[in-house]
């Protein structure tokens, strides 16, 4: 009996996704286009007076009219993780010299843990996704091509260092324009750095796993986690958290895989 041939290789889930890598605080898509993500604050529109509401609407309208490129507004709801908060309370309780205060803290910790078990404490986050389509990228207006990409693995478009640097400058100018426009509405805007983008996509693609297993920091990655042309790319050590907020890291990682 003839043995079945194994000419076709199994395709992983990652091969069907349109994200290629994350670098310098920028998401690089497989079609060669780039994305930046801004985390924004929110305003309580219902608590505003009629004049304030009209002013906010006019400011938002002016912001949209000032843009010469598309943006995407994303609202993400997620369960709040209070594990670090509870651990901090436990350490304070253990270091408390006053036994009465220690007992009160113990009761408070028990109440918080009971509340977490009974109620899903949710938090909403607001993001603005800013795209940039280089000339080498496929036409973004081609709807048929976009649908075809969704149904089958996308071809990876290689982007050299020079083109990436030029596209990165243009994209960051767009990010600054959006941030300034949001500030005029009264919203705070913070561009996500590399590690924050990794966490965002990891929790988005792996919501159940992310709730039980945290993603490791990019600075702990020693081996390359994105392979291009058969050669793994090495991820350099990322700076401290304070430095990350000031300047995106150069870590290149795969946000779609959980910690090993």
N, C-alpha and C positions, 0 to 999 in steps of 0.2 A: 504494500500500500504506500502510495507516494506521501511524503511528509509535506505539510503545508508550508508554503514559503513565508518568510518574514521580511519581505522587501519593504513593507510599510512600517514605520516606527510609530509608537504611541505618541499622541500629541498631548502635552500638558495643558492645564487650564491657562497657565500664563501665556502660552503661545497664542491664545485666542483673544487676549487683552490688548488694548491699544496703547498701553503705557510701556515705554522702553526702559527708562531709567530716571532717577532723580539726582540732580547735581547742581550745586551752587544755589540752592533754594529754588530751583526751577524744575518743573516736570517736563521731560522730553518725551514726546509721543513717537510712535513708530513711524508716522508719516513725516517726521522731521519738524513738525510744529512744536511750539513751546507753550507752557502754561505757568502762570504765577497765581497764587491763591492768597487772598487778603482776608484776615479775620477782622470782623467789624463788631462794634457795640450795637445796642438797640435803643430805641426811644419808645416811650409809652404814648402812643398816639391818642389813645382814648382819654388820657388824663389832661391833654392839652385843651386850651381854650379854642374857640372857633378861629380867632385871629392867628393863634400859633399853628393850628392845623393848616390853615391856608398858606402860611409862610413856609411850613415844611413841605407842602405839596409843590409850591412854586420853586423852592430850592431844589427839590428832587427832579422836577421837570427841567430846570436849567442844567442840572448835572448830566442828565441823559442827553440833552441836546448838545452838550459840549463834547461828547464822545464821538470819535471818528472810527471806532472799532466796536465790535460786539463784546458784551460781558454776560456772564451767567451768575445769577444770584441763587445760592444754595442755602437751605435751612436744614440743619441736622439736629435731631433729637437723640440724646443718649443718656444712659443711666449714669448718675454721678458716682464716682469712685471715692469713697470716704475711708478707704483702708489706711492711707497715710495719715489722715486726720486722727483716726482712732489710735494708731500706733503712737502718735505724738502725745495724745492724752494719757496713754498708758505709761509712757516714760515720765511725764510730769507727775502722775500719781505715784510712781515708784520713788521719785525723788522728793516727794512731799514729806516734810518733817511733822506737820500738823496732822494727827490721825483723823480728826474730824473732817478736815478738808479732803483727806485721802478717801474717806468713806463717801463723801458727797461726790467726788469725782468718779468713784467706782459706780455709784448709782447712775450718774449721768452717762457714763460709757455704756452701761447696760441698757439704758433707755434708747440711746442712739442706735445700738446694735439691733434692738428689738424693732425700732422703727424701720431700719433698712431691710429687715427680713419681711416685714409686713407690707411695706409700701415701696414701690419703685420711684425713687426720687429722680426726676428727669431734669435735664438741662438742655436748653436750646442754644445752638451756636449758628452764627450767620457768616457766610463766606461769599466773597466775590471772586469769581474765576476770570482771569484776564488772559486771552489767547494772543499768540503772535504766529502768523503764518509766513514763513520765509518764501522767497520766490521759488525755491526748489521743492517746496511742499506741494502736494496735490491741491487742486482747486477746492476750497472749502464749500463752494456753492453747489458742487456736484452731489446731489442727493442720492442718486443711484449708486455712485461709488461709495458713499458713506454707508449705505445700507448693506452693500456687498462686503465691506470691511467688517461689519458687525457679525455677519453670518459665516465668515471664514477668517482664518488667521491673517493678520495684516502683514504686508511686506515691510521690513525694517529699512528705513532710509538712513544712510550713514551721514552724519554731520561732522565736518572737520572742525578743528579748534578755532580757526579764524572765523568761519561762518557762525559758529556758536557764540563767540565773543561779540560779534556785531549784532546778532539777534538778541543777545542778552541785554545789550545796551538799550536797544529799542524797546524791549519788553519792560525794562525797569523805568523807562520814561513813561510808559503807559501806566505802570503801577503808581508812580508819583502823581500822575494826572488824576487817577481815580481816587487816591488817598486825599488829595487836596479837595476834590469835589465832595467827597464824603464829609470832610471836616467842615465845609460850609453848611452842611445840613445839621451838623452837631454830632456826628458820629466819629468815633475813634477807629482808626484803621491800622492794622499791624500786618505786614507781609510775613507769611510763614517761612521759616528757614528749613533747611534740609531735614533735620530730625523731626520737626513738627509736621512736615509733609508726609514723612514716612509713617508717623503715628496716625495721621488722618486717613491715609489710604489703607493702612493695616486694619484699623477699626472699621472702616467702611466695607472692606471685602471680607473680613473675618469677625463679624460682630459677636458671635457666640464664643469663639476661641479667645478673642481679645478680652472678654469679661473675666476669663479664668487665667489666662496666660499673658503676661505683659511682654511687650516688645522690648528687646534690649536696645541700649543706646548705640548709635552709629559708631561712637568712639571705641566700643568694645569689639567691633568686627575686625578680625585680623586677616581673614581670607576674602578674596574677591567674591561678591555675591551676584554680579551681573557678568555674563559671559558674552563676548562679542568676537566673532571670527575664531572661536576656539580658544581664545586666550582670556583668562579671568582678569578683570580689572581690580587692582588692589585699592582698598579704601583707606586713606590716610587717617591718622588720629585726629578727631575733631577737637576744637577748643572747648573751653568751659562754657557753661550755660550763659553766663553774662556776655561772653564774646560771641556766642551764637546769635544772641538777640541783636548785636551790633552789626555783625557781618555773617552771611550764610557760609556754611562749611563747604568743603570740597568733597565730602563723602559721597560715594556712588554706591547706592544700595538698592535692593529689591524690596519694595514695600509690600509685596503681595505674599511673601513667605513669612511664616511665624518664626519665633525663636527656636533654635535647635535644642 
